[in-house]
Amino acid sequence: MASTSGMTPELEQQHEPTDESINASGPDPGQEIRPEPTRVLQTEIVPAEPEPEPQLEQEEVRPQEPAPQPGPEHAPEQAVPLAQLNLPLPDLLNNDRRDFVDICVPLYEASIKGDWATAAGILQQYSDRVPNLLGCSITDNNETALHVAASAQRNKFVRSLLTEMTVGEMEYQNNQGNTALCLAAITGNVGIAELMLLKNKRLLTIRDAITMTPLYLAATYGKRDMVMYLYSQMDSDERTHENIKWVSTRCVEADIFDIPLKIFADHPECAQTEVQSILGVLAFNCSLPRPVAPHESEALKLLRGVLESIEERPKDEINTILRGPRTSQGPVIGYSSQVLFVAAELGNTNFIVELIRKFPDLVWKTNDDGLSIFHIAVSRRHLDIYNLLHELGSMKESIINLTDPEGNNMLHLVGKMADKNQFQDVPGAAFRMQRELLWYKEVESKLPPSCREWKNNSGQTPHELFTETNMDLISESQKWMRGTAGKCMLVASLVATIVFNVEYKTPGGIKPDIQDIPFLVFVVLDAISLILSATSILVLLSILTSRYTEEDLIESLPKKLMVGLSMLFFSILTMMIAFSVSFYVTYNGKLIILAGCISLVALMPAFAYVKLQYPLIKDVIRSTYGSRYLFKPKKKFLYD
């Protein structure tokens, strides 16, 4: 929050317009609008608890949050000079500093706290000397008490202030050109906006120093309720193209999709202006969901609406919209749709599906490196996009043989190191290596035999590049597999030792009644536990002695690990059940209740094993058997 010198330390902070804010440049409607970090130009909002507002049916009270300010990417080529802003009266700043200390500082603090009693006392005390006190600047940032209270989201204080202020005083701007409504729009406090617009609707069209309207500011910072309210308050003559342009793009950047749909329905000319920008933002929206019929998500509905708005335009105009600006210099190889390849890089499958449905020729396009979206999908390991290749039939043969400027074909791209973020759902080095091998085998099966031994400009075949790139991952896989198998084998050996010795120390004495059913149950369970633990040892031992070939890593070793862990679990379970039966047989006639309780408690280690080792067993099963269907989609996406 801007303040003035002479205030308390926590309030001392100067705010002056920066060179960047004056010389900032605005959005180019011919280029893709991408979200960028914004720089604070406005006052910092002092955190404060918002007060509940009585007697206002539609008022929405929100928690206090700092009010961010628009960055230079939203600004026009030149900001409005400070002299041309409608600044408050400077009387208290230009006069004796005693007025500043006695009037401005207490009024500022009262506005921040929402203390109307103190503020009313100040207004009454100095009503004769400063009759227009509410229209005077009380900070070096040229803010009035209304600016300060709106920033701090003091609803009741603002209501009281507005009863004392004139319409003209409400329109004063601070050094950034923000009216109090602009600050309320940034914080998203609909209640304060309602109070202001009930008294002065002209505030809706007063722009700040870089020509942003309150509606645009609310959209820029993702205040959905505020955007909806401000838009609903605009009359038809106020909803000019100049006042609402780029609002839809800012809403989409903030994942607000219903408002752009409404704006485009009311003002189709906005869709014509912002279509390229919105497509660019939606291409970056990786969470674009695939709807469940008959309902559509708002994001998907917006995307389809935008595409329908351009599908009947001239072909050259459509190409210009979809292509966007070039992303690299040098000779042009493909230079196709930028939004298409941005979506491919990010794995935005549903965006690509909708785009290709409307413009099928895009599936053949290549980027600046001469690669198709399917090559991008392979290099980024985007499974769903790659699986679209299966829906092209024999036409895919003309796509998969493409190479990049370095001579790499699609199989070489598998050999390159994938981004680690693409394997967040694949735990452990062994399973990541398994997934990489599955990718290699899948792409290899699609390429003609001649392309499998194709050498790139560095003289490497796909397999040589794959082996070189994944050398460390293979080493980590071996280390993890051997470590896990060794530790599990140690436990299995202990279990086998225990149950083998117990077989000769039967409960009830040396020659118990062999017709006794509990005794027979004990003997059978003990034997089963011994067999299972021995089997587990043998299976885990085969992992330790494996050659760790590619084929082993794909299926054999994960299966052996799964079998070994399962056998170990069941051997522990049967061992503990055998112990429970043994304890019950031994103390059946003496402490039957205690014997029963201890027998039940003895099963806890088996359940603990399941809880602790279940994630590992689940990952092994999913990786081993679930991977069979990675490249066999159950349903079609393009033309389902």
C-alpha positions in Angstrom: 0.0 0.0 0.0 1.4 3.3 -1.0 2.0 5.6 1.9 3.8 8.8 2.7 6.8 9.7 4.7 6.1 10.4 8.3 4.0 7.4 8.8 4.7 4.5 11.1 7.5 2.1 9.8 5.1 -0.5 8.6 3.3 2.1 6.5 6.4 3.7 5.0 6.7 2.7 1.4 6.9 5.0 -1.6 5.1 4.1 -4.8 5.9 6.0 -8.0 5.2 5.1 -11.6 8.1 3.2 -13.2 9.7 3.7 -16.6 8.6 0.3 -17.6 4.9 1.1 -16.8 5.1 4.2 -18.9 6.8 2.6 -21.9 5.0 -0.8 -21.7 3.7 -2.3 -25.0 0.4 -3.9 -25.4 -1.0 -7.1 -27.0 -0.6 -7.5 -30.7 -3.9 -8.9 -32.0 -2.0 -10.6 -34.8 0.1 -12.7 -32.5 -0.6 -15.5 -30.0 -1.4 -14.2 -26.5 0.5 -16.2 -23.9 0.2 -15.8 -20.2 3.3 -14.1 -18.7 4.1 -13.1 -15.1 2.8 -9.6 -14.4 4.7 -6.9 -12.6 3.2 -4.9 -9.8 2.5 -1.3 -10.8 -0.1 -0.6 -8.1 -0.2 -0.2 -4.5 0.4 -3.3 -2.3 -2.7 -4.2 -0.4 -2.2 -4.5 3.3 -3.7 -7.8 4.4 -6.8 -7.4 6.4 -9.8 -9.4 7.3 -12.8 -8.5 5.1 -15.9 -7.5 7.1 -19.2 -9.0 6.5 -21.6 -6.6 4.8 -25.1 -6.5 6.1 -28.2 -5.4 4.1 -26.7 -6.2 0.7 -28.3 -9.2 -0.9 -25.9 -9.9 -3.6 -22.7 -8.8 -1.9 -19.9 -11.4 -1.8 -17.4 -11.0 0.9 -14.0 -12.5 0.2 -10.8 -13.1 2.3 -8.3 -10.3 2.0 -5.6 -10.7 -0.6 -3.0 -8.4 -2.0 -4.2 -6.7 -5.2 -1.8 -7.5 -8.1 -1.3 -5.1 -10.8 -1.1 -5.4 -14.6 2.2 -6.0 -16.2 3.7 -4.3 -19.3 2.5 -7.1 -21.6 -1.1 -5.8 -21.2 -0.2 -2.1 -21.8 -0.5 0.0 -25.0 2.6 1.5 -26.6 2.4 4.6 -24.3 0.8 5.1 -21.0 -1.3 8.1 -20.2 1.0 10.9 -18.8 0.6 11.6 -15.1 -0.5 15.2 -15.8 -3.5 13.9 -17.8 -4.9 11.7 -15.1 -7.8 12.7 -13.0 -5.8 13.0 -9.8 -7.2 13.9 -6.4 -6.7 17.3 -4.8 -3.0 17.7 -3.7 -3.8 20.2 -0.9 -2.7 18.1 2.0 0.5 17.0 0.3 1.6 20.5 -0.8 0.7 22.3 2.4 2.5 22.3 5.7 3.7 18.8 6.7 1.7 19.2 9.9 -1.5 18.8 8.0 -0.1 15.6 6.5 0.8 14.2 9.9 -2.3 15.3 11.6 -4.8 14.4 8.9 -3.5 12.0 6.3 -1.7 9.5 8.5 -4.7 9.0 10.9 -7.2 8.8 8.0 -5.0 6.4 6.1 -4.8 4.1 9.2 -8.5 4.3 9.8 -9.2 3.4 6.1 -6.8 0.4 6.3 -8.5 -0.9 9.5 -12.0 0.0 8.5 -12.4 2.2 11.5 -15.3 4.4 10.5 -15.7 6.0 13.9 -12.2 7.4 13.8 -12.5 8.5 10.2 -15.8 10.2 10.9 -14.2 12.1 13.8 -11.3 13.3 11.5 -13.8 14.4 8.9 -15.8 16.3 11.4 -12.8 17.9 13.1 -11.4 19.3 9.9 -14.6 19.9 8.0 -14.1 23.7 8.2 -10.4 23.7 7.2 -10.6 21.0 4.5 -14.3 20.7 3.4 -13.4 18.4 0.5 -11.2 16.1 2.5 -12.5 12.9 0.9 -11.4 14.2 -2.5 -7.8 14.9 -1.3 -4.8 12.7 -1.8 -3.7 11.2 1.5 -0.7 9.2 0.2 2.2 10.0 -2.1 0.6 7.6 -4.6 -2.3 10.1 -4.9 -4.8 7.8 -3.3 -7.9 8.9 -1.5 -9.5 7.3 1.5 -11.8 5.4 -0.9 -8.8 3.9 -2.8 -7.2 2.7 0.5 -10.5 1.2 1.9 -11.3 -0.5 -1.5 -7.8 -2.0 -1.6 -8.2 -3.3 2.0 -11.7 -4.7 1.2 -13.4 -2.7 4.0 -17.0 -3.1 2.8 -18.8 -1.3 5.6 -16.2 1.5 5.6 -16.7 2.0 1.8 -20.4 2.1 2.3 -20.1 4.9 4.8 -17.6 6.8 2.7 -19.8 6.7 -0.3 -22.6 8.4 1.6 -20.2 11.4 2.2 -18.6 11.5 -1.3 -19.7 13.2 -4.5 -19.8 11.3 -7.8 -16.8 13.3 -9.0 -14.7 12.4 -6.0 -15.3 8.7 -6.8 -13.7 9.1 -10.2 -10.3 10.3 -8.9 -7.4 8.2 -10.1 -4.1 7.4 -8.4 -0.7 7.6 -10.0 -1.3 4.3 -11.9 -4.6 5.7 -13.2 -6.7 3.3 -11.1 -10.0 4.4 -9.7 -11.2 2.8 -6.5 -13.4 0.5 -8.7 -10.2 -0.7 -10.5 -8.7 -1.8 -7.2 -12.0 -3.5 -6.2 -11.9 -5.3 -9.6 -8.4 -6.5 -9.0 -9.2 -7.8 -5.5 -12.4 -9.4 -6.8 -14.6 -7.9 -4.1 -18.0 -7.8 -5.8 -19.7 -6.2 -2.8 -17.6 -3.1 -3.0 -18.1 -2.9 -6.8 -21.9 -3.1 -6.2 -21.8 -0.2 -3.8 -19.8 2.0 -6.2 -21.8 1.3 -9.3 -25.1 1.9 -7.5 -23.9 5.5 -7.2 -21.8 6.0 -10.3 -21.9 3.7 -13.3 -19.4 5.8 -15.3 -16.7 4.1 -13.3 -17.1 1.1 -15.6 -15.5 2.9 -18.5 -12.8 4.9 -16.8 -9.5 3.4 -17.8 -6.2 3.3 -15.9 -2.9 4.8 -17.1 -2.4 1.9 -19.5 -6.0 2.0 -20.8 -7.2 -1.0 -18.9 -10.9 -1.0 -17.9 -12.0 -2.5 -14.6 -13.5 -5.4 -16.5 -10.2 -6.1 -18.2 -8.4 -5.9 -14.9 -10.8 -8.4 -13.2 -10.3 -10.8 -16.2 -6.5 -10.5 -16.1 -6.4 -11.6 -12.5 -9.0 -14.4 -12.8 -11.8 -12.8 -10.7 -14.6 -14.7 -12.3 -17.5 -13.4 -10.2 -16.2 -9.8 -10.6 -15.9 -10.2 -14.4 -19.5 -11.6 -14.6 -20.8 -8.8 -12.5 -19.1 -6.0 -14.3 -20.1 -7.4 -17.7 -23.7 -7.7 -16.6 -23.7 -4.0 -15.5 -22.6 -2.7 -18.8 -25.3 -1.4 -21.1 -25.3 -2.2 -24.7 -23.8 1.1 -25.6 -21.0 0.5 -23.1 -20.2 -2.9 -24.4 -18.2 -1.5 -27.3 -15.5 -3.5 -29.0 -12.9 -1.1 -27.5 -14.2 -1.7 -23.9 -14.4 -5.5 -24.0 -11.7 -6.6 -26.5 -9.1 -9.0 -25.1 -11.3 -9.7 -22.1 -12.1 -13.2 -23.4 -8.5 -14.0 -23.9 -7.6 -13.0 -20.3 -10.5 -15.1 -19.0 -9.3 -18.2 -20.9 -5.8 -17.6 -19.5 -7.4 -17.8 -16.0 -9.4 -21.0 -16.9 -12.6 -19.1 -17.0 -14.5 -20.4 -20.1 -18.2 -19.6 -19.6 -17.8 -15.8 -19.8 -16.0 -15.9 -23.2 -18.8 -18.0 -24.5 -21.3 -15.4 -23.4 -19.2 -12.5 -24.8 -18.8 -14.2 -28.2 -22.6 -14.9 -28.3 -23.3 -11.3 -27.6 -20.5 -9.8 -29.7 -19.3 -12.1 -32.5 -16.9 -9.4 -33.7 -14.8 -10.1 -30.5 -14.4 -13.7 -31.6 -13.1 -12.6 -35.0 -10.4 -10.4 -33.3 -9.3 -12.8 -30.5 -9.6 -16.2 -32.2 -5.8 -16.6 -32.7 -5.1 -15.6 -29.2 -7.7 -17.9 -27.6 -6.5 -20.8 -29.7 -3.0 -20.2 -28.5 -4.1 -20.1 -24.9 -6.2 -23.3 -25.2 -3.3 -25.1 -26.9 -1.4 -24.5 -23.6 -4.3 -25.7 -21.5 -3.2 -29.3 -20.9 -6.2 -30.0 -18.6 -8.6 -29.6 -21.5 -11.0 -32.5 -20.7 -12.6 -35.0 -22.9 -16.4 -34.6 -22.2 -18.7 -37.5 -21.3 -21.7 -37.3 -23.7 -24.1 -35.7 -23.8 -22.5 -33.0 -21.7 -19.6 -30.8 -22.9 -17.1 -29.0 -20.7 -17.1 -25.3 -21.1 -13.5 -25.3 -22.3 -14.3 -27.8 -25.0 -17.4 -25.9 -26.0 -15.4 -22.7 -26.3 -12.8 -24.5 -28.5 -15.4 -25.9 -30.8 -17.2 -22.5 -31.0 -13.9 -20.8 -31.9 -13.1 -23.4 -34.6 -16.6 -23.2 -36.0 -16.3 -19.4 -36.3 -13.3 -19.7 -38.7 -14.0 -22.9 -40.6 -15.9 -21.0 -43.4 -13.3 -18.3 -43.8 -10.9 -18.2 -46.8 -8.2 -20.8 -46.7 -5.4 -18.3 -46.5 -7.0 -16.6 -43.6 -7.5 -19.9 -41.7 -3.8 -20.8 -42.4 -2.7 -17.5 -41.0 -4.8 -18.0 -37.8 -3.6 -21.5 -37.2 0.0 -20.9 -38.2 0.8 -17.9 -36.0 4.3 -16.4 -35.9 7.4 -18.5 -36.7 9.2 -20.0 -33.8 12.6 -20.4 -35.5 14.9 -18.7 -38.0 16.5 -20.2 -41.1 15.1 -22.1 -44.1 11.5 -23.0 -43.9 10.8 -26.8 -44.0 7.3 -27.1 -42.8 6.1 -24.1 -40.9 2.7 -25.4 -40.1 0.2 -24.6 -37.4 2.0 -23.3 -34.3 -1.0 -24.0 -32.0 -1.0 -27.6 -33.3 2.6 -28.2 -32.4 2.4 -26.4 -29.1 -0.4 -28.7 -28.1 1.6 -31.7 -29.3 4.6 -30.6 -27.2 2.4 -30.3 -24.1 0.4 -33.5 -24.7 -2.9 -31.6 -25.2 -4.6 -34.6 -27.0 -8.1 -33.3 -27.0 -7.1 -29.9 -28.5 -5.4 -31.8 -31.3 -8.4 -34.1 -31.8 -10.8 -31.2 -32.2 -8.4 -29.3 -34.5 -7.9 -32.3 -36.8 -11.6 -33.0 -36.9 -12.3 -29.5 -38.3 -9.2 -29.4 -40.4 -8.1 -32.9 -41.4 -5.2 -31.8 -43.5 -3.3 -30.7 -40.4 -2.4 -34.3 -39.7 0.0 -34.2 -42.6 1.7 -30.9 -41.6 5.2 -30.7 -40.3 6.9 -28.1 -38.1 10.1 -26.1 -38.8 12.2 -29.2 -38.2 10.2 -31.2 -40.7 8.5 -33.4 -38.1 4.9 -34.3 -37.7 2.9 -34.2 -34.5 3.4 -37.9 -34.1 7.2 -37.5 -34.1 6.7 -34.8 -31.4 4.5 -37.3 -29.5 7.2 -39.9 -29.6 10.0 -37.6 -28.5 7.8 -36.3 -25.6 6.4 -39.8 -24.9 2.8 -38.6 -25.2 1.0 -41.9 -25.6 -2.5 -40.7 -26.5 -1.3 -38.5 -29.3 0.9 -41.3 -30.7 -2.1 -43.7 -30.6 -4.0 -41.4 -33.0 -1.6 -42.8 -35.6 -3.4 -46.1 -35.5 -6.5 -44.4 -36.8 -4.9 -43.3 -40.0 -4.6 -46.8 -41.5 -2.1 -47.2 -44.3 -1.8 -43.4 -44.7 0.5 -43.4 -41.7 3.3 -44.9 -43.8 4.0 -41.5 -45.4 4.3 -39.9 -42.0 6.5 -42.2 -40.0 9.4 -42.1 -42.5 10.0 -38.4 -41.9 13.4 -37.3 -40.6 14.6 -34.1 -38.9 17.5 -31.9 -40.0 19.9 -34.1 -38.0 18.9 -37.2 -39.9 16.9 -38.7 -37.0 13.9 -40.8 -37.9 11.1 -41.7 -35.5 13.0 -44.5 -34.0 16.0 -42.3 -33.3 13.6 -40.0 -31.4 12.8 -42.9 -29.0 16.5 -43.2 -28.4 16.9 -39.7 -27.2 16.5 -39.0 -23.5 12.9 -38.2 -22.6 11.9 -35.5 -20.2 11.8 -37.0 -16.7 8.4 -35.3 -16.2 6.9 -37.6 -18.7 7.5 -40.6 -16.4 6.0 -39.2 -13.2 3.4 -42.0 -13.2 6.2 -44.6 -13.6 7.9 -45.4 -10.3 11.5 -46.6 -10.1 14.3 -46.8 -12.7 13.4 -50.4 -13.6 9.9 -49.6 -14.6 11.0 -46.4 -16.5 13.5 -48.5 -18.4 10.8 -51.0 -19.2 8.6 -48.2 -20.5 11.4 -46.9 -22.7 11.9 -50.4 -24.1 8.2 -50.7 -24.8 8.3 -47.4 -26.7 11.3 -48.6 -28.7 9.7 -51.9 -29.6 6.4 -50.3 -30.6 7.9 -47.7 -32.9 10.3 -50.3 -34.3 7.4 -52.5 -35.3 5.8 -49.6 -37.3 8.9 -48.7 -39.3 10.0 -50.5 -42.5 13.0 -52.8 -41.9 15.3 -50.4 -43.9 14.6 -47.5 -41.5 15.4 -49.6 -38.4 19.1 -49.5 -39.3 19.1 -45.9 -40.6 22.1 -43.9 -39.5 21.6 -40.2 -38.6 24.1 -37.5 -39.4 26.3 -38.6 -36.4 26.5 -42.1 -37.9 24.4 -43.8 -35.2 21.6 -46.3 -35.7 18.5 -46.0 -33.6 19.6 -48.9 -31.4 23.1 -47.5 -30.8 21.6 -44.1 -29.8 19.1 -45.8 -27.6 21.7 -47.9 -25.8 24.1 -44.9 -25.3 21.3 -42.7 -24.0 19.9 -45.2 -21.5 23.2 -46.6 -20.2 22.7 -44.9 -16.8 19.1 -45.9 -16.6 19.9 -49.6 -17.3 22.6 -49.5 -14.6 20.1 -48.0 -12.1 17.5 -50.7 -13.1 20.0 -53.5 -12.4 20.9 -52.0 -9.1 17.3 -51.5 -8.0 16.2 -55.0 -9.1 19.2 -56.7 -7.4 18.8 -54.7 -4.2 15.1 -55.4 -4.0 15.5 -59.1 -4.8 18.3 -59.5 -2.3 16.4 -58.0 0.6 13.3 -60.0 -0.1 15.3 -63.2 -0.5 16.8 -62.6 3.0 13.4 -62.4 4.5 12.3 -65.5 2.6 15.3 -67.4 4.0 14.4 -66.5 7.5 10.8 -67.6 7.0 12.0 -70.9 5.6 14.4 -71.5 8.5 11.7 -70.8 11.1 9.0 -73.1 9.5 11.5 -75.9 8.9 12.6 -76.0 12.5 9.0 -75.8 13.8 8.1 -78.9 11.8 10.1 -80.9 14.3 8.9 -79.1 17.4 5.2 -79.8 17.2 2.8 -78.3 19.7 1.5 -80.7 22.3 4.5 -82.9 22.7 6.6 -85.3 20.7 3.7 -87.7 19.7 0.6 -85.7 19.6 -2.7 -87.2 18.5 -2.4 -87.1 14.7 -6.2 -87.3 14.4 -6.5 -83.9 16.1 -7.8 -81.5 13.5 -6.0 -78.3 14.8 -2.7 -80.3 14.8 -3.3 -81.3 11.2 -4.1 -77.7 10.2 -0.8 -76.6 11.8 1.2 -79.3 10.0 -0.3 -78.4 6.6 0.1 -74.7 7.0 3.7 -75.1 8.1 4.5 -77.2 5.1 2.8 -74.7 2.8 4.8 -71.9 4.3 8.0 -73.8 3.8 7.2 -74.5 0.1 6.2 -70.9 -0.6 9.3 -69.4 1.0 11.6 -71.9 -0.8 9.9 -71.0 -4.1 10.3 -67.3 -3.4 14.0 -67.8 -2.7 14.5 -69.6 -6.0 12.6 -67.0 -8.0 14.4 -64.1 -6.4 17.7 -65.8 -6.9 17.0 -66.0 -10.6 16.7 -62.2 -10.6 20.2 -61.9 -9.0 21.7 -64.1 -11.7 19.9 -62.6 -14.6 21.8 -61.2 -17.6 19.6 -58.2 -17.7 19.0 -58.2 -21.4 16.4 -55.9 -23.0 13.9 -58.8 -23.2 14.4 -59.6 -19.6 13.7 -56.0 -18.5 10.6 -55.8 -20.6 8.7 -58.8 -19.1 10.8 -61.6 -17.5 12.3 -59.7 -14.6 9.2 -57.8 -13.5 7.2 -61.0 -13.6 9.8 -62.8 -11.5 9.8 -59.9 -9.0 6.0 -60.0 -8.8 6.0 -63.8 -8.2 8.8 -63.6 -5.6 7.0 -60.9 -3.6 3.7 -62.8 -3.8 5.2 -66.1 -2.7 6.9 -64.3 0.2 3.7 -62.7 1.3 1.7 -66.0 1.3 4.6 -67.7 3.1 4.5 -65.1 5.9 0.7 -65.3 6.0 0.6 -69.1 6.4 3.5 -69.0 8.9 1.6 -66.7 11.2 -1.6 -68.7 10.8 0.3 -71.8 11.7 1.7 -70.0 14.8 -1.8 -69.0 15.8 -3.1 -72.5 15.5 0.0 -73.8 17.5 -0.6 -71.3 20.3 -4.3 -72.2 20.4 -3.5 -75.9 20.6 -1.0 -75.5 23.3 -3.1 -73.3 25.6 -6.5 -74.4 24.6 -7.5 -75.9 28.0 -5.9 -73.4 30.2 -6.2 -69.8 29.0 -8.7 -70.2 26.1 -9.6 -66.5 25.9 -6.0 -65.4 26.1 -5.0 -68.0 23.5 -7.7 -66.8 21.1 -6.7 -63.2 21.4 -3.0 -63.8 20.9 -3.8 -66.1 17.9 -5.6 -63.2 16.3 -3.0 -60.6 17.1 -0.4 -62.9 15.5 -1.9 -62.2 12.1 -1.0 -58.6 12.3 2.4 -59.0 10.7 0.8 -60.5 7.6 -1.6 -57.5 7.3 1.3 -55.1 7.9 3.2 -56.7 5.1 0.3 -56.2 2.7 -0.1 -52.5 3.7 3.7 -51.8 3.4 4.4 -53.7 0.3 1.2 -53.3 -1.6 2.3 -50.1 -3.5 5.3 -52.0 -4.8 3.3 -55.1 -5.8 0.7 -52.9 -7.5 3.3 -51.0 -9.5 4.9 -54.3 -10.6 1.5 -55.8 -11.7 0.5 -52.6 -13.4 3.8 -52.2 -15.2 3.9 -55.8 -16.3 0.4 -56.5 -17.4 -1.0 -53.0 -17.9 1.8 -52.1 -20.3 0.4 -54.7 -22.8 -2.4 -52.3 -23.6 -0.4 -49.0 -23.8 -0.4 -49.0 -27.6 -3.8 -50.7 -28.0 -6.4 -48.0 -27.3 -9.8 -49.4 -26.5 -11.6 -46.6 -28.4 -11.0 -44.2 -31.2 -10.5 -40.5 -30.5 -10.5 -38.9 -33.9 -13.7 -40.4 -35.3 -15.4 -42.3 -32.5 
